[in-house]
């Protein structure tokens, strides 16, 4: 495999958590927090499946955030 080519099965990346000001608190049907919760559930499922395909990977290590918000 060419070392310069991207990994054919990259580790799933977690979704960006919405910032507090991203929610308008008006009860939207598709609230950004609900969308995030659904994306997070999908990410966790994708990560579990990926870890089954990559048993050598550390299941606890999270890749660095995309930088949308500062680290806690």
C-alpha positions in Angstrom: 0.0 0.0 0.0 1.2 3.5 -0.9 2.1 5.3 2.4 1.0 8.6 0.9 -2.5 7.4 0.2 -5.2 8.0 2.8 -6.1 5.1 5.1 -8.8 3.0 3.4 -10.8 2.5 6.6 -10.2 5.6 8.8 -11.4 5.7 12.4 -14.7 7.5 12.7 -14.6 11.0 13.9 -16.9 12.3 16.6 -19.4 15.0 15.7 -18.8 18.6 16.8 -20.7 19.4 20.0 -22.9 22.5 19.5 -21.9 25.6 21.4 -24.4 26.9 24.0 -25.3 29.8 21.7 -26.1 27.4 18.9 -29.4 26.6 20.6 -32.1 29.3 20.5 -34.1 27.6 23.3 -37.4 28.0 21.4 -38.3 24.4 21.2 -37.4 23.8 17.6 -38.5 20.5 16.1 -34.9 19.9 14.9 -32.9 21.4 17.8 -29.2 21.5 17.3 -28.8 19.5 20.5 -31.2 16.7 19.2 -29.2 16.6 15.9 -26.0 16.3 17.9 -27.4 13.5 20.0 -28.4 11.6 16.8 -25.0 12.2 15.2 -23.3 11.1 18.5 -25.3 7.9 18.5 -24.4 7.2 14.9 -20.7 7.9 15.7 -20.7 5.5 18.6 -22.2 2.8 16.4 -19.7 3.5 13.6 -16.9 3.4 16.1 -18.0 0.1 17.6 -18.1 -1.5 14.2 -14.7 0.0 13.3 -13.2 -1.3 16.5 -14.4 -4.8 15.6 -12.6 -4.4 12.3 -9.5 -3.0 14.1 -9.1 -5.0 17.3 -5.5 -3.7 17.7 -6.8 -0.1 18.1 -7.1 1.6 21.4 -10.9 1.8 22.1 -10.5 4.7 24.5 -8.3 7.1 22.5 -10.4 9.8 20.8 -9.0 11.6 17.8 -8.4 15.3 18.3 -11.5 17.5 17.9 -12.0 19.4 14.7 -11.3 22.6 16.6 -14.9 24.0 16.5 -14.7 24.7 20.2 -11.8 24.7 22.7 -10.9 21.6 24.7 -12.6 21.3 28.1 
